[in-house]
Amino acid sequence: MWLPQILVLLVVYSYQATAISWLGDAYSGNVVQMRQQSFSNSSRLLTKAGNDNIIDHYAIIMSNTVTESILIGGMATFDVYALENLSNSQVTESQICVVNQQGADRSSQNAAIAGWTVSPSQYGDSRTHFFTLWTADGYKSTGCYDTSCVGFVPVKNAPIRPGDILDPIDGQLKITIKIFKNKDGGDWWLHFGRDNHNLSAVGYWPKSIFNNLEDHANNIQWGGYTRSALDSASPPMGNGHWPKQNAASVRDVRYVDSSGQGYGIDPWPVGLRAYVSHKKCYDVSYFLNEMFYYGGPGGCTK
């Protein structure tokens, strides 16, 4: 399989995106492996065929942590947009990624991811979808999007299901996503809401499908991701605006404890770092008051 990687980069020297990673790409590995299907193929699972012809870009903030760090969960409120002009070879996403990777061994990467996406090749349309994703081996042979394999377990009467369409009103809405390891049973639970005060359970990733993530995470990431074919223009990220006041935002960025309660994170460079893969096309703002802006017009061909 081939999935979109959300870059598990735990050490980043600067906001300008000079990064050293002991984790590799948490989300990038997943997008690449799960999304690498023929662009004319509507299959939900991507066959692993290398990524030489695929370009991934990121504009994210992440925990300023190390391999030995212990994290139990994270949450955030995301602006959601309708981006209806993507081609079949383009993907744009915004998500939270909870990861445990041991050192530089990417095959040790465990990840649980949720967010929103526009992916014509994945869903067969240009609508905005809520999605989930997971892996237990760096996307080599485990994991999938939504419920297309055994893994994520939806609950009854959930407010939304993985793969459901999100309909932004006047092109925009807000959703809050929380992922945390519940103290009762130890599974990784996903909660969803239209604001950060009224969240309900969507389902859970059983701890038994993971190895390193079975006990705890050591990195959490929030932000945007795009995918496109090499030498083709990359799509917009967020709402396509540069990260200023009218751009896409990620708010209520917090860690979460085993009771599901959120708590504050020190701003960078102490508690968080930024990573931007190509500042000519995308960027992130500084993290302040539990929020940041991200995105850009795209247009990168490499």
URGITA-V594890 format. One line per field, one symbol per residue. phi: phi as a letter, one per 20 degrees, with the letter a starting at -180 (. if undefined). psi: psi as a letter, one per 20 degrees, with the letter a starting at -180 (. if undefined). A space follows every 50 residues. Layout:
phi = ???
psi = ???
//
This chain:
phi = .bcfeeledeccfbffnecdcedndfeffffffeefdgfedegfddefcn cfdcddccbcdbfeccgefccdrbbaddfdcecedfefedccbcadcdcc cemefffefdbccbrcbdbgfedmbdeececcbbbcbmmfbdnaeldebf rfdfdfmffacgnffddfelnbbccdcccbeffeonfeeddbaebedcdc ferbefffeddfegeaecbcccqdbcbbfgmdffefdmdneffcfeefcc dlfbecefeneebfdfffefeccdccebffcbacefeblmbbdbpqfmnf db
psi = rorppknmohophrhikoqppihboghghggghhimrpijpjqhpppokr khjppqqqnrqrpmrrhiqoqirrrqppppqonjkqrijqppqprpppqo pobjnhiippqpqqbqqonhhgijrkrpqpqrqrqjkkkgiqrrqckirp epoqrqkqiqqpiqppnppkjqrpqppppqophnhjroqpqqrirjimqq phaqophiirfhihgrrjqqqpbqqqqrqpjqpqrqqcjiqqnahjrqqo rkoqrpaiijpqqqpqrqjghqrqpphniihrrqrqpplkrrqraribip i.
//
